[in-house]
Amino acid sequence: MVSRNEESTEEKTAVGNGETITVYSDYVCPFCYLGRKSLEKYREERAAELEIDWHPFDLRAQKRGPDGEIDGSLDDGKDDAYYEEVQRNVDKLRDRYGADEMLDLEEIPEGIDSFDAQVASLYVASEYPDHWLAFDEAIFVALWVTGRDVGTIDVLADLAKEVGLDPDEIRAAVTDETYRDRLREAFEEAQRHGVTAVPTFASGEHAARGAVPPEQLERLVDGT
């Protein structure tokens, strides 16, 4: 679920190590965008290179029907007051991380399903790892800066082309049942690791949950 808190921390099972930070995220989560902005600042300031080990998370699993589609009629317990509080916390972190370009929640198209975007991202991470970070960032920007529906194949194909990938290959990958099954397995793996909300950052035996500041990411990875 998206936490209404602006940031939180939590220790978990070992899922990361050393010069790599493990990140569990979902593109439709505003705090995942803000958490990535924080991570970007930390990586820029860090003397040594830090790799990102991305793991997908199905934020809207509770609203996914038997056919795999998002069912808007299902009650997830999130009312207007909930989203108003989320927006207030987004505003605080947007100012803190210099993310003035980020749209408000009400400017984002309703009912976006990130499943196809995560399939595409999983494919790129597997087949073109050197292009993955640029593709991942392009998806976040497309949704949270320009308000595009990243749940559509046409948008994902356009983003792939922007970062130097074959758009037709991405179209094919999104409908490939092998990768769709791999994504479902990745969602289950996240649950086995005890991940219940995103973003979650992990390194060694510890993890931090929420859009935590760069200095907390530094303590998580470097122990300083």
C-alpha positions as CSV (number, residue, x, y, z in Angstrom):
1,M,0.0,0.0,0.0
2,V,1.0,3.6,-0.3
3,S,1.7,4.9,3.2
4,R,0.2,8.2,4.0
5,N,3.3,9.0,6.1
6,E,5.9,11.2,4.5
7,E,8.6,8.7,5.4
8,S,9.2,5.8,7.7
9,T,11.8,3.2,8.5
10,E,11.8,-0.5,9.2
11,E,14.4,-3.2,9.6
12,K,14.0,-6.4,7.5
13,T,15.5,-9.6,6.3
14,A,18.8,-9.3,4.4
15,V,18.0,-8.5,0.8
16,G,20.9,-6.3,-0.3
17,N,24.6,-5.8,0.0
18,G,27.7,-3.6,-0.2
19,E,27.9,-1.4,-3.3
20,T,24.4,-2.2,-4.3
21,I,21.1,-0.9,-2.9
22,T,18.0,-2.9,-3.4
23,V,14.9,-1.0,-4.3
24,Y,11.3,-2.2,-4.2
25,S,9.0,0.2,-6.0
26,D,5.9,0.6,-8.1
27,Y,5.6,3.4,-10.8
28,V,2.2,4.5,-9.6
29,C,3.4,5.3,-6.1
30,P,4.2,9.1,-5.7
31,F,6.6,8.3,-2.8
32,C,8.5,5.9,-5.1
33,Y,9.2,8.9,-7.4
34,L,10.2,11.0,-4.5
35,G,12.3,8.2,-3.1
36,R,14.1,7.9,-6.4
37,K,14.8,11.6,-6.3
38,S,16.4,11.1,-2.9
39,L,18.4,8.2,-4.1
40,E,19.6,10.2,-7.1
41,K,20.9,12.9,-4.7
42,Y,22.7,10.3,-2.6
43,R,24.3,8.6,-5.6
44,E,25.5,11.9,-7.0
45,E,27.2,12.8,-3.7
46,R,28.7,9.4,-3.1
47,A,32.3,9.0,-3.9
48,A,32.0,5.3,-5.1
49,E,29.5,4.1,-7.7
50,L,26.3,2.6,-6.3
51,E,24.3,0.1,-8.3
52,I,20.5,-0.2,-8.1
53,D,19.0,-3.7,-7.7
54,W,15.4,-3.0,-8.7
55,H,12.5,-5.3,-7.6
56,P,8.9,-4.7,-8.7
57,F,6.0,-4.4,-6.3
58,D,2.3,-4.7,-7.0
59,L,0.8,-1.7,-5.2
60,R,-2.7,-2.3,-6.4
61,A,-2.8,-6.0,-5.9
62,Q,-5.9,-5.7,-3.7
63,K,-7.8,-4.1,-6.6
64,R,-6.7,-6.5,-9.2
65,G,-9.6,-8.7,-10.4
66,P,-9.4,-12.4,-11.4
67,D,-8.8,-11.3,-15.1
68,G,-5.8,-9.3,-14.0
69,E,-7.4,-6.0,-14.6
70,I,-7.8,-3.2,-12.0
71,D,-11.4,-3.3,-10.6
72,G,-12.3,0.2,-9.5
73,S,-15.4,-1.0,-7.7
74,L,-13.3,-2.8,-5.1
75,D,-13.0,-0.9,-1.8
76,D,-9.4,-0.5,-0.7
77,G,-10.3,1.7,2.3
78,K,-8.8,4.8,0.9
79,D,-11.1,7.8,1.1
80,D,-10.7,11.5,0.2
81,A,-9.2,12.3,3.6
82,Y,-6.5,9.6,3.0
83,Y,-5.5,11.1,-0.4
84,E,-5.6,14.6,1.0
85,E,-3.1,13.5,3.7
86,V,-1.0,11.8,1.0
87,Q,-0.9,15.0,-1.0
88,R,0.2,17.0,2.0
89,N,3.1,14.6,2.6
90,V,4.0,14.6,-1.1
91,D,4.1,18.4,-0.9
92,K,6.5,18.4,2.0
93,L,8.9,15.9,0.3
94,R,8.6,17.6,-3.1
95,D,10.0,20.8,-1.5
96,R,12.6,18.9,0.5
97,Y,14.0,17.0,-2.6
98,G,13.6,19.8,-5.1
99,A,11.0,18.0,-7.1
100,D,9.1,21.1,-8.2
101,E,8.3,19.4,-11.5
102,M,6.2,16.7,-9.9
103,L,2.4,16.9,-10.6
104,D,-0.2,16.8,-7.9
105,L,-2.1,13.6,-7.4
106,E,-5.3,15.0,-9.0
107,E,-3.3,15.7,-12.2
108,I,-2.5,12.1,-12.7
109,P,-4.9,10.0,-14.8
110,E,-7.1,7.8,-12.7
111,G,-6.9,4.0,-12.6
112,I,-3.4,3.6,-14.1
113,D,-2.2,0.0,-13.9
114,S,1.6,-0.2,-13.8
115,F,1.6,-4.0,-14.5
116,D,2.7,-3.6,-18.2
117,A,5.2,-0.9,-17.3
118,Q,6.8,-3.3,-14.8
119,V,6.8,-6.1,-17.3
120,A,8.6,-3.8,-19.8
121,S,11.0,-2.7,-17.0
122,L,11.7,-6.3,-16.0
123,Y,12.4,-7.2,-19.6
124,V,14.9,-4.3,-20.1
125,A,16.6,-5.0,-16.8
126,S,17.1,-8.6,-17.9
127,E,18.0,-8.1,-21.6
128,Y,19.5,-4.6,-21.7
129,P,20.7,-3.8,-18.1
130,D,22.8,-0.8,-19.3
131,H,19.6,0.8,-20.5
132,W,17.5,-0.1,-17.5
133,L,18.0,3.0,-15.3
134,A,17.3,5.4,-18.1
135,F,14.1,3.5,-19.0
136,D,13.1,3.3,-15.4
137,E,13.6,7.1,-14.9
138,A,11.7,7.7,-18.2
139,I,8.7,5.8,-16.9
140,F,8.7,7.8,-13.6
141,V,9.0,11.1,-15.5
142,A,6.3,10.2,-18.0
143,L,3.8,9.6,-15.2
144,W,4.7,12.1,-12.5
145,V,6.0,15.0,-14.6
146,T,4.1,14.8,-17.8
147,G,1.0,12.9,-16.7
148,R,1.1,10.2,-19.3
149,D,-0.6,6.9,-18.9
150,V,2.4,4.5,-18.5
151,G,-0.1,1.6,-18.4
152,T,-0.4,1.7,-22.2
153,I,1.8,-0.1,-24.6
154,D,2.1,2.9,-27.0
155,V,3.5,5.1,-24.2
156,L,6.0,2.4,-23.1
157,A,7.1,1.9,-26.7
158,D,7.7,5.6,-27.1
159,L,9.7,5.7,-23.9
160,A,11.8,2.8,-25.0
161,K,12.6,4.6,-28.3
162,E,13.6,7.7,-26.3
163,V,16.3,5.7,-24.4
164,G,17.6,3.9,-27.5
165,L,15.6,0.7,-27.4
166,D,13.6,-1.0,-30.1
167,P,9.9,0.0,-29.4
168,D,8.6,-3.0,-31.3
169,E,10.7,-5.3,-29.1
170,I,9.2,-3.7,-26.0
171,R,5.7,-4.1,-27.4
172,A,6.3,-7.8,-27.9
173,A,7.9,-8.1,-24.4
174,V,4.9,-6.6,-22.7
175,T,2.6,-9.3,-24.1
176,D,5.1,-12.1,-23.5
177,E,3.5,-14.5,-21.0
178,T,7.0,-15.6,-19.9
179,Y,7.8,-12.2,-18.6
180,R,4.4,-11.6,-17.2
181,D,4.7,-14.8,-15.2
182,R,8.2,-13.7,-14.1
183,L,6.7,-10.4,-12.9
184,R,4.1,-12.2,-10.8
185,E,6.8,-14.4,-9.3
186,A,8.7,-11.2,-8.4
187,F,5.7,-9.8,-6.7
188,E,5.5,-13.0,-4.6
189,E,9.2,-12.8,-3.8
190,A,8.7,-9.3,-2.4
191,Q,6.0,-10.6,-0.1
192,R,8.3,-13.4,1.0
193,H,10.9,-10.8,1.9
194,G,8.3,-9.0,4.1
195,V,7.9,-6.0,1.8
196,T,4.5,-4.5,2.5
197,A,4.8,-1.0,1.2
198,V,6.9,1.0,-1.2
199,P,9.4,2.4,-1.7
200,T,11.6,0.0,0.4
201,F,15.3,0.4,0.2
202,A,17.6,-2.5,1.5
203,S,21.2,-3.1,2.0
204,G,22.8,-5.9,4.0
205,E,20.6,-6.9,6.9
206,H,18.7,-3.6,7.1
207,A,16.0,-1.7,5.2
208,A,14.3,1.6,5.2
209,R,10.8,2.1,4.1
210,G,9.4,5.3,2.6
211,A,10.9,8.3,0.7
212,V,13.7,8.7,3.2
213,P,16.3,11.4,2.8
214,P,19.7,10.9,1.2
215,E,21.5,10.9,4.6
216,Q,19.4,8.0,5.7
217,L,20.2,6.1,2.6
218,E,23.9,6.8,3.3
219,R,23.6,5.3,6.8
220,L,21.7,2.3,5.3
221,V,24.4,1.5,2.7
222,D,27.6,2.8,4.2
223,G,26.8,2.6,7.9
224,T,27.8,6.2,8.5
